[in-house]
Amino acid sequence: MEISKERIDKIDREGMWEKLCSFPQHWREAMDFTRDVEWEIDTSRIRSVCFAGMGGSSIGADLVRAYTVNSCPVPVSVIRDYEIPAWVNENTLYVSCSFSGNTEETLSTLEAARKRGAQLFAVTSGGRLLVEASREGFGYVKVPGGFPYRAALGYTFVPLFRLFQYLGYTPEGEEALEETARLLEKQMTLYSNPEENRALSLARDMLDTLPIIYAGSELTDPVAWRWRTQMEENAKTLSFGNRFPEMTHNEIVGWEQITHLTGRLSVLMLQDREDNPRVTQRMTIVRDLIEDQTVFVTRVGSLGNSRLARQFSLVQLGDWISVYRALLDEVDPTPIAKIDLLKNRLAEL
């Protein structure tokens, strides 16, 4: 199926295409509204950082955790649950991430963290979380709202970067934010050309297949998670994945008994120049071992100079692939009917 502007407008009735085009703009806006934030945080107390969030609200936390894994001096965790770990205490910086401000799991953990004496902070567009922050007097960054959480990553990630920058945990500074903004703008121009581009080409290659996304390092691990969840929410198709080298100690054996799936799987391996050389070698061997059972196996490398730009070059590519996959399947990327039904049924209980 050819992708034209007319066809995009017909299928993408709620405008996910335009939201992807706005990603670089959101990034720059977030750079501006976080530039002069007064971070009222007692850095001397911090012995650990705990992020809490769900779905599209939490991916920014995972990305900043992976981005700073080699520079952050304290352990960082991201929890997606109703409860918090036993180690959360008065020496924990607890960061609540809820785009709507009404995520029930995140609000539940906020109360538990407060009782433990944790130092609280929030990133939200409003809702109960903003009310709690204002009432209890803990710090927060208010971001623009009014659209799907998964399309707000520019708004929700940059405040977390700025927070870690203030704490001295980031390996790079302002120049990395600026380089990433320029790269996102350049890639958006390329990917939004529906005649032909890398995102569209990969979406065509994986059409009618179940995509499996493998990450090659800590940096790309949350990016692979993002690719999978974007495929699920935007393209309405299941996606699975794992990480090197772990998958070569177990999952590789699972490829032996899948005759019934031969020709129905596509594999994308996310690579970065900082990947361990042995991981790169493992990718080559795994490709040789499984390619006969797939429609295609390909490696997708990051672009850019800074660690931040390279991470987000892959994030943005995956977002566009998921929307092109939806358009090729003639599926509106925005609605998430089953999540809405789930929330309605929970509200009745």
C-alpha positions in Angstrom: 0.0 0.0 0.0 1.3 3.4 -0.9 1.4 6.0 1.9 0.1 9.4 0.8 -0.9 12.5 2.8 -4.5 11.8 1.8 -4.3 8.2 3.1 -2.6 9.4 6.3 -5.4 11.9 7.0 -8.0 9.2 6.3 -6.5 6.6 8.6 -4.9 8.7 11.3 -8.1 10.4 12.4 -6.8 11.6 15.8 -3.5 13.0 14.5 -0.7 10.8 15.8 1.3 11.7 12.7 1.3 15.4 13.6 2.2 14.5 17.2 5.3 12.7 16.0 6.2 15.7 13.9 6.0 17.8 17.1 8.4 15.7 19.1 11.4 18.1 18.3 9.3 21.1 19.2 8.3 19.5 22.5 11.9 18.8 23.3 12.9 22.4 22.7 9.9 23.7 24.7 10.9 21.5 27.6 14.5 22.7 27.4 13.1 26.2 27.8 10.6 25.7 30.6 13.1 23.6 32.7 16.1 26.0 32.2 15.4 28.0 35.3 13.7 25.5 37.6 14.6 26.0 41.2 15.3 22.5 42.4 14.5 22.5 46.1 16.2 19.2 46.8 18.5 18.3 49.7 21.2 16.5 47.8 23.1 15.5 51.0 20.2 13.1 51.8 20.2 11.2 48.6 21.5 7.6 48.8 19.1 6.2 46.2 16.7 7.3 43.5 13.3 5.7 43.0 11.1 6.6 40.0 7.5 5.5 39.9 5.2 5.5 36.9 3.3 3.5 34.4 3.2 3.1 30.6 4.1 6.2 28.6 4.7 8.2 31.9 7.5 5.9 33.0 9.6 5.5 29.9 11.4 8.8 30.4 12.6 7.5 33.8 13.9 4.2 32.2 15.7 6.2 29.6 17.4 8.6 32.0 18.4 5.6 34.3 20.0 3.8 31.4 21.6 7.0 30.1 23.3 7.7 33.4 24.2 4.2 34.4 27.9 4.9 34.0 27.9 8.3 35.7 25.3 8.2 38.5 26.9 7.4 41.9 23.7 6.1 43.6 21.4 3.2 42.6 18.4 4.1 40.5 15.2 2.0 40.1 12.0 2.4 38.2 9.0 0.8 39.7 5.7 0.0 38.0 3.4 -1.2 40.7 1.1 -0.3 43.6 3.9 -0.9 46.2 7.4 0.3 46.8 10.6 -1.7 47.7 11.5 -2.1 51.3 14.7 0.0 50.8 12.9 3.2 50.1 13.5 5.5 53.1 14.4 9.0 54.2 17.6 8.8 52.0 15.6 8.1 48.9 14.7 10.7 46.2 11.3 9.5 45.1 10.2 10.8 41.7 6.5 10.4 40.8 6.0 10.4 37.0 2.4 10.6 36.0 1.5 12.6 32.9 -2.2 12.8 33.8 -1.5 13.0 37.5 -4.2 10.5 38.2 -2.4 7.1 37.6 -3.7 5.0 40.5 -0.6 2.9 40.9 1.7 5.9 41.0 -0.5 7.7 43.5 -0.5 4.6 45.7 3.3 4.4 45.8 3.5 8.2 46.5 1.6 7.7 49.7 3.8 4.8 50.8 7.0 6.8 50.0 5.7 9.8 52.0 5.1 7.5 55.0 8.7 6.2 54.7 10.0 9.8 54.9 11.4 9.8 51.3 12.2 13.1 49.6 9.4 13.6 47.1 9.4 15.1 43.6 6.9 15.0 40.7 6.7 15.4 37.0 3.0 15.8 35.8 0.6 17.8 33.8 -1.9 18.1 36.6 -4.5 15.9 38.3 -4.3 14.6 41.8 -0.5 14.4 41.7 -0.2 18.2 41.2 -2.7 18.8 43.9 -0.7 16.6 46.3 2.6 18.3 45.4 1.0 21.8 46.0 -0.7 20.7 49.3 2.3 18.8 50.7 4.9 21.4 49.5 7.2 19.1 47.6 8.9 20.0 44.3 7.5 19.3 40.9 7.7 20.2 37.2 4.4 20.9 35.5 4.4 19.9 31.8 1.9 20.6 29.0 -1.0 18.1 28.8 -3.9 17.2 26.7 -2.7 14.4 24.4 -1.6 10.7 24.6 1.1 10.0 27.2 3.2 8.2 24.7 3.4 11.3 22.5 4.6 13.5 25.4 8.1 12.0 25.8 9.9 15.3 24.9 8.0 17.0 27.8 8.5 14.2 30.3 12.1 13.2 29.6 13.8 16.6 29.6 12.7 17.5 33.2 14.2 14.2 34.4 17.5 15.0 32.5 17.6 18.5 34.1 17.0 16.9 37.5 19.9 14.5 37.1 22.0 17.3 35.6 21.3 19.4 38.8 22.3 16.4 40.9 25.5 16.0 39.0 24.6 12.6 37.7 24.6 13.1 33.9 27.7 12.4 31.8 26.9 15.3 29.4 25.4 18.7 29.7 23.6 21.4 27.7 25.5 20.6 24.5 23.9 17.1 24.5 20.4 18.4 24.8 21.1 20.8 21.9 22.6 18.2 19.7 19.7 15.9 20.4 17.2 18.6 19.5 19.0 19.2 16.2 19.1 15.5 15.4 15.4 15.1 16.2 14.6 17.9 13.9 16.6 16.4 11.1 15.2 13.0 11.5 11.6 14.3 11.7 12.1 15.9 8.3 13.3 12.7 6.8 10.8 10.3 8.5 7.8 12.5 7.8 8.4 12.2 4.0 5.8 9.5 3.1 7.4 8.7 -0.2 10.3 6.8 1.2 12.4 6.8 4.3 14.1 4.4 6.7 11.2 4.1 9.1 8.8 3.3 6.4 11.1 0.8 4.8 11.5 -1.1 8.1 7.8 -1.0 8.7 7.2 -2.5 5.2 9.8 -5.2 5.9 8.1 -6.3 9.2 4.5 -6.1 7.8 2.4 -9.1 8.7 5.1 -10.3 11.1 5.5 -10.3 14.9 8.4 -8.0 15.6 11.1 -9.1 18.1 13.3 -6.3 19.4 16.7 -7.1 20.9 18.8 -4.5 22.7 22.6 -4.6 22.6 23.4 -2.6 25.8 22.1 -0.9 28.9 21.7 2.3 26.8 19.4 0.7 24.3 17.5 -1.6 26.6 14.8 0.9 27.5 14.7 2.0 23.8 13.8 -1.6 22.8 11.1 -1.5 25.5 9.8 1.7 23.9 9.8 0.1 20.4 7.8 -2.8 21.7 5.2 -0.7 23.6 4.9 1.7 20.6 4.2 -1.2 18.3 1.6 -2.5 20.7 -0.2 0.9 21.3 0.2 2.5 17.9 0.2 -0.6 15.6 -2.1 -2.7 17.8 0.2 -5.7 17.4 2.1 -7.8 20.0 5.9 -7.3 20.1 8.5 -9.2 22.2 12.2 -8.8 23.0 15.2 -9.3 25.1 18.7 -8.1 25.7 22.2 -9.2 24.8 24.1 -11.0 26.1 21.3 -12.5 28.4 19.2 -13.8 25.5 22.2 -15.9 24.3 22.1 -17.8 27.6 18.5 -18.9 27.3 16.2 -17.5 24.7 18.3 -18.6 21.8 17.4 -22.2 22.6 13.7 -21.2 22.3 14.2 -20.7 18.6 14.5 -24.5 18.0 10.9 -25.5 18.2 9.1 -22.8 16.3 8.4 -24.4 13.0 4.8 -23.1 13.2 6.1 -19.6 13.3 8.7 -19.8 10.5 8.1 -16.9 8.2 6.0 -14.9 10.7 8.8 -13.3 12.8 11.0 -10.3 12.2 14.0 -9.4 14.3 15.6 -6.0 14.9 18.8 -5.7 16.9 19.5 -2.2 18.3 23.1 -1.3 18.3 25.3 1.5 19.8 29.0 2.2 19.3 29.5 1.7 23.1 28.2 -1.9 22.9 30.7 -4.4 24.2 32.6 -6.0 21.3 31.6 -9.4 22.5 28.0 -8.4 22.3 28.5 -7.3 18.7 30.0 -10.7 18.0 27.1 -12.5 19.6 24.7 -10.5 17.5 26.4 -11.8 14.3 26.3 -15.4 15.5 22.6 -15.1 16.6 21.7 -13.7 13.2 23.3 -16.6 11.5 21.5 -19.1 13.8 18.0 -17.7 13.4 17.7 -15.9 10.1 16.3 -19.0 8.3 13.3 -18.9 10.7 12.5 -15.2 10.2 11.2 -12.9 7.4 14.3 -10.8 8.1 16.9 -10.0 10.7 18.5 -6.6 10.7 20.7 -4.5 12.9 19.7 -0.9 13.6 22.5 1.4 14.7 22.2 4.6 16.7 23.2 8.0 15.2 24.8 11.1 16.7 27.8 12.0 18.8 26.6 12.4 22.3 25.3 9.5 24.3 21.9 11.3 24.6 21.6 11.9 20.9 22.4 8.3 20.1 19.8 7.0 22.5 17.1 9.3 21.2 18.0 8.7 17.5 16.7 5.2 18.1 13.7 6.2 20.2 12.4 8.5 17.4 13.0 5.9 14.7 11.0 3.3 16.6 8.1 5.8 17.1 7.9 6.4 13.3 8.2 2.7 12.5 5.2 1.9 14.8 3.0 4.6 13.1 4.0 3.5 9.6 3.1 -0.1 10.6 -0.3 1.1 11.7 -0.9 3.0 8.5 0.2 0.1 6.4 -2.3 -2.1 8.3 -4.9 0.7 7.9 -5.2 1.1 11.7 -5.7 4.4 13.5 -2.6 4.7 15.8 -4.2 6.8 18.5 -7.1 4.8 20.1 -6.3 2.4 22.9 -9.7 0.8 23.3 -8.7 -2.1 25.5 -6.9 0.1 28.0 -10.0 2.4 28.1 -12.2 -0.7 28.7 -9.9 -1.9 31.4 -10.0 1.4 33.2 -13.8 1.6 33.0 -14.2 -1.9 34.5 -11.7 -1.1 37.3 -13.7 2.1 38.0 -16.9 -0.1 38.5 -15.2 -2.2 41.1 
